């Protein structure tokens, strides 16, 4: 069910869209997703370094007890600023890469996954599960968990953990798929 939801935005539109810092505590589903992502990171106890180049408010990476951290985002507030396709080239290899609610925002998700695979031993990825409409202007892509598993394997990852967050509250927009890969 992998579907292109919209063509990519131009650089000016993206700069305006991501100019404001993200605050995950504005939405109940985001709060739970962040908590669940932090818990998922506990599976990778051997990680001595971590990167999150789409960190938003950095709640996930800052909750991890790992001292070597590489934090970035599209909006200018961290050491690594800009599109993840570019900032991935600026960091050293890491043990764990966090890609939370990001892959649906990039023009070429397969390329991004391959670039991340070249830089990390482990990956934690979260993305909406089964998004089919274009109601979120930030999302370029929608897919289900079968599509995402295939994408991860094609990029060279071995999925070792899968979890989903499904909400019964009709006011919440997304259910989420969460992956831990080696």
C-alpha positions in Angstrom: 0.0 0.0 0.0 3.0 2.3 -0.3 1.7 5.5 -1.7 3.2 8.8 -2.7 1.0 11.4 -1.0 2.4 14.6 -2.7 5.4 15.9 -4.6 8.3 17.4 -2.6 8.1 21.0 -1.4 10.6 23.6 -2.4 13.3 24.8 -0.1 11.6 28.0 0.9 8.4 26.2 1.8 10.3 23.6 3.9 12.2 26.4 5.7 9.0 28.1 6.7 7.3 24.8 7.6 10.0 23.7 10.0 11.1 27.1 11.3 9.3 26.7 14.6 10.7 24.2 17.1 8.7 21.0 17.5 7.1 20.3 20.8 5.9 16.6 21.1 3.9 17.3 24.2 1.1 19.1 22.2 -0.5 15.8 21.2 -1.3 12.7 23.4 -0.4 10.3 20.7 3.0 11.9 20.3 3.7 11.7 24.0 3.0 7.9 24.0 5.0 7.4 20.8 8.0 9.2 22.3 7.8 7.1 25.5 7.5 3.9 23.5 10.5 4.9 21.3 12.6 5.5 24.3 11.7 2.1 25.7 12.5 0.5 22.4 16.0 2.0 22.6 16.6 -0.1 25.7 16.9 -3.2 23.4 20.1 -1.9 22.1 22.2 -2.0 25.3 25.5 -2.2 23.3 25.0 1.3 21.9 27.7 3.7 23.0 26.9 6.4 20.4 23.6 7.6 19.0 22.4 10.0 16.3 19.0 11.7 15.7 19.2 14.1 12.8 15.4 14.8 12.9 15.3 15.3 16.6 12.5 17.9 16.9 12.6 18.8 20.6 15.2 16.1 21.2 13.1 14.3 23.8 14.0 10.9 22.6 17.8 11.2 22.2 18.1 13.2 25.4 16.3 10.5 27.4 18.9 7.9 26.5 21.9 7.3 28.8 24.4 7.4 26.0 27.1 10.0 26.1 28.2 10.3 22.5 25.2 12.0 20.9 24.8 13.7 17.5 21.7 15.8 17.4 20.3 17.6 14.4 17.1 18.8 12.7 16.0 20.7 9.6 15.3 23.8 11.7 18.4 25.6 12.9 18.9 24.9 16.6 21.4 22.0 16.7 24.9 21.4 15.6 23.7 19.5 12.5 21.1 21.6 10.6 19.4 20.9 7.4 17.9 18.1 5.4 18.7 14.7 6.8 20.0 13.6 3.4 22.8 16.1 3.8 23.4 16.0 7.6 23.9 12.2 7.6 27.1 12.8 5.7 28.4 15.1 8.4 28.4 12.7 11.3 30.7 9.8 12.1 29.4 6.2 12.3 27.2 5.5 15.3 25.9 2.4 17.1 22.3 3.6 17.1 20.4 5.8 14.8 16.9 7.2 15.7 14.6 8.0 12.8 11.3 8.9 14.5 8.5 10.3 12.4 10.9 11.3 9.7 11.0 8.9 6.8 7.5 9.9 5.6 8.8 13.5 5.2 11.6 12.8 2.8 11.5 12.7 -1.0 13.5 9.5 -1.4 13.0 7.4 1.7 15.0 4.4 0.2 18.0 6.6 -0.3 17.8 7.9 3.3 17.6 4.4 4.7 20.7 3.3 2.6 22.7 6.3 3.9 21.7 5.6 7.5 22.6 1.9 7.0 26.1 3.0 6.0 26.5 4.9 9.2 25.0 2.7 11.9 24.8 -0.8 13.5 21.2 -0.4 14.8 18.2 1.7 13.8 15.0 2.7 15.6 12.4 3.8 13.1 8.8 5.0 13.7 6.3 6.2 11.1 2.6 6.4 10.7 1.0 3.0 9.9 -1.3 2.9 6.9 -1.5 6.6 6.2 -3.5 6.9 2.9 -4.6 10.5 2.6 -2.7 13.8 2.1 -4.1 15.6 5.1 -0.7 16.3 6.7 1.1 18.7 4.4 4.5 17.6 5.8 4.1 13.9 4.7 5.3 12.9 1.2 4.6 9.1 1.8 2.3 6.7 3.4 2.8 2.9 3.9 1.8 0.0 6.0 4.1 -2.3 8.1 4.6 -4.8 5.3 5.9 -2.0 3.0 8.2 -0.7 5.7 9.6 -4.1 6.5 10.5 -4.6 2.9 12.1 -1.1 2.7 14.2 -1.8 5.8 15.4 -5.2 4.4 16.2 -3.7 1.0 18.3 -1.0 2.7 20.3 -3.8 4.4 18.7 -3.8 7.9 17.5 -6.8 9.7 14.3 -6.0 11.6 14.5 -7.6 15.1 11.7 -5.8 16.9 8.3 -4.6 15.6 5.7 -2.9 17.7 2.6 -0.9 16.9 0.6 1.8 18.7 -3.0 1.7 17.8 -5.4 4.2 19.4 -9.1 3.8 19.8 -9.6 7.6 20.3 -11.2 8.8 17.0 -9.6 12.3 17.6 -6.1 10.9 17.1 -4.9 11.1 13.5 -2.4 8.2 13.3 -1.5 4.8 14.5 2.2 4.2 14.5 4.6 1.4 13.5 7.8 1.1 15.4 10.9 -0.9 14.3 14.2 -1.9 15.9 16.8 -3.1 13.4 20.3 -4.4 13.4 
